[in-house]
């Protein structure tokens, strides 16, 4: 039960931090504050621990680097380890299939997930 209480407290803290960004009151966050808060929370929502997210420093990453890191984590979570999957630019899928990989999914921003067939 203690773990559940801890999780509730963490959620409350996260909601307090995001409250000004989600508020419908006249006082709204500027675009930079919103972007910073989302970049900090995006990795955590994708399964990174808070310490891991802070260590990866999402503010210093490009948009594509952040997406790739989060996608790699999600693929790893879906498959257990992610060792048989990788995220690659769509333009490289053809060369990956020549190496035995199989395209599993593609995304509108130019990335694809390829998998070694089992």
C-alpha positions in Angstrom: 0.0 0.0 0.0 2.9 2.3 0.7 4.0 2.1 -3.0 0.6 3.1 -4.1 0.6 6.1 -1.8 4.0 7.1 -3.1 2.7 6.9 -6.7 -0.3 9.0 -5.8 2.0 11.7 -4.3 4.2 11.7 -7.4 1.1 12.2 -9.6 -0.1 15.0 -7.4 3.3 16.7 -7.6 3.4 16.3 -11.4 -0.1 17.7 -11.7 0.9 20.7 -9.5 3.8 21.4 -11.8 1.7 21.1 -15.0 -1.3 23.0 -13.5 -0.3 26.4 -14.9 0.2 25.0 -18.3 -3.2 23.3 -18.4 -5.1 26.1 -16.7 -8.0 27.9 -18.6 -7.4 31.1 -16.6 -6.2 34.2 -18.2 -2.7 33.7 -16.8 -1.1 31.2 -19.3 2.4 29.9 -19.7 4.3 31.2 -22.6 5.3 28.9 -25.4 8.8 28.3 -24.1 7.6 27.3 -20.7 5.2 24.9 -22.2 7.8 23.4 -24.5 10.3 23.0 -21.6 7.7 21.3 -19.4 6.6 18.9 -22.1 10.2 18.0 -23.0 10.9 17.2 -19.3 7.7 15.1 -18.9 7.7 13.3 -22.2 10.5 10.8 -21.4 8.9 10.1 -18.0 5.5 9.4 -19.6 7.3 7.0 -22.0 8.7 4.9 -19.1 12.0 6.5 -18.2 12.6 7.0 -14.5 12.9 10.6 -13.4 16.6 10.2 -12.8 17.2 8.7 -16.2 15.1 11.5 -17.8 17.2 14.2 -16.0 20.5 12.4 -17.0 19.5 12.4 -20.7 18.9 16.2 -20.5 16.0 16.5 -22.9 16.4 20.3 -23.1 19.7 19.8 -24.9 18.4 17.2 -27.3 17.0 17.9 -30.7 13.4 17.0 -31.4 14.4 14.0 -33.4 16.9 12.8 -30.8 14.3 13.0 -28.1 11.7 11.1 -30.2 14.3 8.4 -31.1 15.3 7.9 -27.4 11.6 7.6 -26.4 10.8 5.3 -29.3 13.7 3.1 -28.4 12.5 2.9 -24.8 8.9 2.1 -25.9 10.1 -0.6 -28.3 12.2 -2.1 -25.6 9.2 -2.2 -23.2 7.0 -3.8 -25.9 9.5 -6.6 -26.6 11.1 -7.1 -23.2 14.5 -5.8 -24.1 14.3 -4.2 -27.6 17.4 -6.2 -28.6 15.6 -7.5 -31.8 14.2 -4.1 -32.8 15.7 -0.8 -33.8 14.4 2.6 -34.9 15.8 3.8 -38.2 15.1 6.5 -40.7 12.5 5.3 -43.3 15.1 5.9 -46.1 17.3 3.1 -44.5 14.5 0.5 -44.3 15.4 -1.0 -47.7 19.0 -1.6 -46.6 17.8 -3.1 -43.3 15.5 -5.5 -45.0 18.5 -6.6 -47.1 20.2 -7.5 -43.8 17.3 -9.7 -42.6 15.3 -7.1 -40.8 11.6 -6.7 -41.3 9.8 -3.4 -41.2 7.3 -3.5 -38.3 6.0 0.1 -38.3 6.6 3.4 -39.9 5.8 6.9 -38.5 4.8 10.1 -40.3 7.9 11.9 -39.1 10.3 9.7 -41.1 11.2 7.0 -38.6 10.5 3.2 -38.8 10.8 0.2 -36.4 12.6 -2.7 -37.9 12.8 -6.2 -36.4 15.0 -9.2 -36.8 12.6 -12.1 -37.7 12.6 -14.8 -35.1 
